[in-house]
Amino acid sequence: MSQILHLTIPPAHAGRRLDQSLAALLPEHSRSRIQAWCDAGEVLVEGAAASRKLKVFGGERVEVRPRAHPAEQPHRAEAIALHVVHEDASLLVVNKPPGLVTHPGAGNWDGTLLNALLHHCPRLAELPRAGIVHRLDKDTSGLLVVAKTPQAQTALVRALQDRSVKRVYWAVALGRLERSEGRVDAPIGRHPVQRTRMAVVPGGKPAVTHYRVLRQFDALAWVECRLETGRTHQIRVHLTHLGHPLLGDPVYATRRAAPLRFGRQALHAWRLGLVHPDSGRKMEWQGAPPADFQQLLDELEARHAA
């Protein structure tokens, strides 16, 4: 808990809401944060917790008990099960389940892969982002590499930048792809209107995805995708750009009818390859898909055979 702030509402603020007055008196804090303090009972007016909407008259004595934002707090270690595929003195490779957020952020300040890593290996607290060097979306499953030393983290970041880390995904996309394999070279940036989405846009960051159809079903395709770059939502955006969004994608496939339901975007990072930062040896791992993804593939095969 930070030091308690003692304030007096100026007469000139008469008629304002409490949060508006405090935002003017505490410009170093955002209004949304001040509102959160009010909602949490951390703002007292004349000794009593006050609503953010309280109209002030001037002269009121106010106590503010600033609560640190979760982003400013040390991350907690949490006993969350990890599927460890490989571990040595420098590296940790995990097979992330769907539904697990990689790194704490707005709306998900705990219960993440980072919290699980801190419990599994407490010394990761000494590294930025607990050694995480790349991410998977919450509902994308599969392999992630984590550094356990500063030297390994630097080496892995550089390897990702020079595109020497091999990342291969399995996806199930809507429709029948015209080509059995191809390369998508299309820049990705924030959608110009829907800011929570990414899109292929002029002036976006360079993005390249290689794809190969492993099995074409009637109205769905099992596709292998290899990332040359690693932009946010890259596979999801590039396959949508081709006209084949992922089955179950809640962001990019909302306007497409699907022959069956799947509870998340059908995407799994199944192969990861890199040069070990210490030994210089080429290493590669495969991560079995989770039960829901395997069941999806089995169902597609069964329907196709019927």
N, C-alpha and C positions, 0 to 999 in steps of 0.2 A: 504494500500500500504506500502511495506517495504521501508527501507532507500535506496536511489539511490546509486549504486555502480559506482565508477569511476575507470576505468582501462586503462592501456596502453598495446597494443599488443607487446610482446617481439620480437625483430628481429629474434630470433630463430624459431618463428612460421610462418615465411614467406612461402607462398605457401599453408598453411592450409585453410580449410573452417572456417568461423567465428565461427560456432557452435563447431567445434573441438577445436579451440583455447580457447574459453570460457570454455569448459568442462575441459580443463587442468588447467585454471586459477581459476576455481570455483569448485573444486572437491567435495565440500559438496552438490552440486546440480547435479541431473542426467542430462544426455545429452538430454533426451526427454523433460525435463522441460525447459531447456535452449532453445531448438528448439521451444517450445510453446511460450516462451517469444518473440523470434524473429518473429514468425508468428503473434503475437498480436501487433507488433510494439513497444514492450517494450525495444528493444535494439537499441541504436543510435550509429552510427559510424560517427565521426566528425559532430555530430549534426543532422544527418538524419537517419531515420529508415532504417535498413539494413536487407537484406535477410540472412537467416541462411547459404546459399550457397556462400556468398560473399567470394572471395579469399582475404586474408590479406597479407600485405607486411612487417608488423612490424612498430611500431611507431604510429599506429592509436590510437586516443583517443576514448574510448568507454564508454557509459553510459548504465548501466543495471538497469532497474526498476523492481525488482523482484515482481512478483504477487504471492500471496499465492496460493498454490494448494487448490482446492475445499475441499479436505479431511481435510485441516487444518483450514477451515473457520467454524464459528458457523453455525449450520443448521438453515434455515429460517422457520418460521411458514408460512403455506400457507392455504388458505381457500379452502380446498378440502373436498368434502362431505364424511362423514363417516356414515356407517350403524352400529350404536351402538346397540348391543344386550343386554348388561348389563353394568351398571356402579355403583360403590359405592366409598367409600373413599379410597379404596386400589386397586381396580381392574377395568379394562376396557376390555370388550370383544367386538370385532368388527368382522363383516362379510366382509372380504376383497373382492372386485370385481376382476375379471380377468383383467390383464393389468396394475395393480398397483404394482410397486416395493415396497418391504417392507422397505428397508433401503438404503440410498444413497450410491452410489459406482460408479465405472468407467462407464461413459456413462449415468449415471442417478444420477446427483448430487442434483436434486430437483424434485418436483412433486411426491414424494414418500409418503408412509403411515406415515413415521416418520414426514415429514413436515406437514401432515394433523393433526397428534396427537399434535404437538406443538401449532397449532392454536386452536384446541379443548380444550386443557388443558395446558396453558403456563408453569405451574410449572413443567411439565415433562422435561423441559430443564435442570433441576437440576440433572436428573438421567442419568446414562450411557445409550446411545442408546434410550433416551426418554422412558425408561421403557420396551422396546421390549425385550423379553426373548427367542422367537423362531420366525422362519420365514416361509413364504410360497414363493415358486417361483413366479416370476412375473405373469405368466399365469395360476397359480393355484389359485382358489377362495376358500373362506371359513373362518372359525373361527380362530382368534388369540387372545391370552390373553396378556394384557399389564399391567405392574405394575405401580402404582401411588405413591408408597413410597419406600424408600430404603429397609425397612424391608420386604415389599411384594416382591420386586424384588429378594432379597436374598432367600426368601422362595420358590419362583417359580423356580428359577434356580436349587435349591436343589431338588425340586420335579421332575423336568425334568431329573436330573441326576440319581435319584433313581427310575425312570420310573413309578412314581405314577400318572402322568398326563395322562388322557385317551384321545387319539386322533384317531378319526375314520373318514375315507375318503370314498367317492364314486368315483369309477373309471369306465371308459368304456374301455375294453381291446380288442385287436384284437384276433380273433380265438375262438375256443371252448376249454375251460379248461377241462382237463381230470378228475380232482377231483373237487367236489363241494365246498370243503374247505380244507385249509391246512396251513402250517407254513413254511415260508422261513427263514432259518438261514444261511446267507451267508455274509461274510465280504465285506465291500464296501470301495474302495479307488479310487484314481485318475487313469483314464485309462492310461495304460503304453505307449500308442502311441498318442492317441487323448486327449490332456491335458485339453480340455474344457469339457470332458465327465467324468462321474464316471462309475465304473464297479465293478463287483464282482471279487476281486483279492485276492490272498494269501497275508496274512499280512495286509489286510485292517482292518478298524475298525469294531468291532462286530456290526451286524445289524440283527434285527429280525422283520419280518412282518407277521401278521396273516391275511388270506384272506378267504372270503366266497362269493360264487357266488349267487347273489340275483336273477338274471334272465339271462338265456342263450338264446341268439338269434341265428340266423343262423350262422353269422360269427363274431359276437361281443358278449361280455359278460359284463353285469353290475355287478361290483364286489365291495364288501365292504372290506376295508383294515383297520386293526388296527395296529398302530405303537407301538412296544415295545421299540424301539430305534428311534432316529431322525437324521439319516444321510442325507447328501445332496443328493437330488433326490432319496431317498430310495425306495419309491413305484415304481417310474418309472424304476429304475434299477432292482429291484427284479422281477417285472412282465416281464421285458425284459429277465431276466435270465431264467424265466419259459418258454420263447418263446412266450409271449403275451404282447408286448409293448402297451402303451396306444394309443388309437385313437387320431390322430392329433399331436402326440409328434414330434416336429421338430428336436429332437436330437436322439431319440432312435428308432423311427419307420420309418425312411427315406427309408428303403429297403423293406417295407411291403406294399402291395396293400391293400387298405381299401374299403369297400363296400359303404362308403359315406364320405363326407368331414366334417371336424370340424376344426375351426380356431385356436385351441390351444390344449395342452394336456388335455384330458378329465379327469380332477381330481378336486375334490371339498372336502374341509375339512368340513364335515357336523355336526360332534358331538365333543364336548369338555367337559371333566369332570376333576374336581380337588377338592382338599380340600382347602377351603378358608383359607388364611394365618393368618387371624385375628380370625375368629369365630371357625375355625376347622370344619365347616360344609361342608359336601359333596355337591358340586354344579355341575350341568350339563346343557349345552345349546345345542340347535340344530340350525343350520343356513341353511335357505332355499337356494337351489342352484340358481345361477343366471339364467336369462332368456335363455341364449344359452344352458346351460346344461339341463335345464328342457325341452326345445324344442327337444333336442337330445333324451332324454328318451321317450318323447311322440311319436317322429317319429319312434323310434325302436319298441315301443309297437304297433303302427299302422301298421307297416310293418309286424310284427309278426302275427297280427290278420287277415291280408288280405289273 
